[in-house]
Amino acid sequence: MARNLQLTPLVFSLLFLMTLIKTSNAGSIATYWGLSVSEGNLSTTCGTGIYAYVNLAFLNVFGNGQTPEINLNGHCNPASNGCTFLSEDIKFCQKFGVKVMLSIGGLVGNYFLASPNDAENVATYLWNNFLGGNSSSRPFGDAILDGIDFDIQTGSTQYWQDLAKNLKSHSNVYLSTSPQCPFPDNFIGTALNKNLFDYLWVQFYNNPQCQYDFSNSNTTNLISSWNRWSSSLKVGKLFLGIPAAPQAAVSGYVPSEVLNAEILPLFRKSPNYGGVMLWNRYYDELTRFFATILESV
């Protein structure tokens, strides 16, 4: 005859504590979508159940009085109002708990903030056209994105904190950024000091001084850089940004066996650990890299 299992207060407390520890170590996967038509559509990306965050890349023309432009590399043409169908895809993603962000900037583009007033104007445009505001020309229709991602790699090094502050003045707007791993980041470093970003997917690639050394199987620079970023972060979650394939970046690819055995177990101990950002959805779909690290993230 089976006995009734009774949990004493002590046993219950221990089980609850173990649950908290396990939960606190759990991370998520973020990615960038919009770089290639071969990556599949947005709803399929979210429907995989792999990604908790998807950055739509990129709004790469804005600021300094310019008419903003989006480049989704063949998925649709926003100039002819051809991207409004993404509204349903975005809502599908959000229905399943995926946060969808608009990424502004990128490696190739023409963006520049000329002044605090210019930053305020850009923030107003983003709020009205992609977030909770109102506009007759919303590129993604009536879908309300979860926030804005700052992928600033060129143009001005000033006033990004003003843009972030203006966006954050609205409720329910998440902010993320993908700085280069050399600390502090040349473009977004000042803005980061204002503690306005919820997620940092730091690019630990294309910078040998702070990435995994593939040729020598050396994790020293990567671990040292992670610790520098982690110790400096007062708010928000820190993500390990890595290529999803060797060809996805010039350098910095980390084999999954190294991630699983040497890196992620260590990084998960950081109190601000958020997970992994895989660059990008096209390469992740090509290699299915996510499947090799999912249990370790």
C-alpha positions, 0 to 999 in steps of 0.5 A: 500500500502506497504511503501518502508523501507529506512534505515537512516545512523544511523539505518544502523549503528545500524543494522550493529553493532548488526550483528557484536555483534552476529557474535563475540559471535558465537562459533564453535565445535571441536572434536577428531576422530580416537578413535573408529571404532564405531564413523563412518567414517571421511566424515560422521563426517564432513557431519553432519555440526556440527564440524568446526574442526576435530583432527585426533588422534593420531600420538603417536610415534615420536621424539628421532630418532624413526620411526613415527607411527599413531594409528587410532584404527582400522579405517585403518593400516598406516603401510601397506599404508592402510590409503591413502583412507582417502585422499578423506574424508579429502578433503570432509571435507575441501570442506565444510569448516572443518579444519582437523588437525593431532593430535600428542601425546595423553595419550598413546604413545611413543613420546619425543623431545630430542633437538631443532634439533630433533624438527626440524626433526619432523617438517620436517617429518610432513610438508612433510608427512601431510602438504604442503611438498612432500614425497613418503610415505604420510600416508593420500595420497595427502590430505594436512591437515590444521595443527597440534594439540599438545596433549602432555600429556607425554614424554618431557616437552621441545622443543615443542616451537621449533616444533611449531616455525618450523611448523609455519614458513610455510605459511597456517599451523594452530596450535592447542593444548589441554593443561590440565586446571591447569595453566600453563600446565606442558608440553606445557606451555613454547610453549604457551608463544611464541604465536604460537597457533591458537586454544586452546581446554583446557581440563577442565576435569580430574582435579577437581581443575579447572573443573565443580564440578558435585557432588555439581553442582558448577561452581566456579572452572571452571569459575575461570580457564577459566578466568585465561586462557582467560586473559593469552591468547594473540593470538588465540581462547580459547575453552571449552574442555569437555567430550561429555558423563559422561563415556568419562572422569574420571571427569568433565562432565557438563550437557547441561542445566548447560552449556546453562544456566550458563557457555556458556553465560558467556564464550561467553563474552570473546574476545578470545572465540572460542567455545567448544571442545567435547571429543570425536566423539565416545561419541558425536555420542553415546549421541548426546550431540552436539544437546543439546548445539548447539544453545548456542555455 
